[in-house]
Amino acid sequence: MKMNLRVSRKKSESLTRQITDQLSNMIDSGTLTSGSLLPSERELANSLHVARNVVRGAYEHLAAAGKIQSEGRRGRSVRSGRRSAKARKK
């Protein structure tokens, strides 16, 4: 999947934050639909010319926010539906 993400080392916010914010906006706007598979950490890191741990951090932030979920060996996908804060605490 080709994603239109861009990062800038000149910005004050971290690369991880830039990726997190852009993916979050794509999910919220419906550009990335429920069930869409995200690129692997390696694929996205290579396309953005960043370290894998930068992408991993962004994916971890999105997972903690309940926006994406792990699909095991398939990778990560956009979570279907919105979970309430109460449901996330269980």
HELIX and SHEET records of a PDB file:
HELIX    1   1 LEU A   15  SER A   29  1                                  15    
HELIX    2   2 GLU A   41  LEU A   48  1                                   8    
HELIX    3   3 ARG A   52  ALA A   64  1                                  13    
HELIX    4   4 GLY A   72  ARG A   74  5                                   3    
HELIX    5   5 ALA A   85  LYS A   89  1                                   5    
SHEET    1   A 2 ILE A  68  SER A  70  0                                        
SHEET    2   A 2 ARG A  76  VAL A  78 -1                                        
END                                                                             
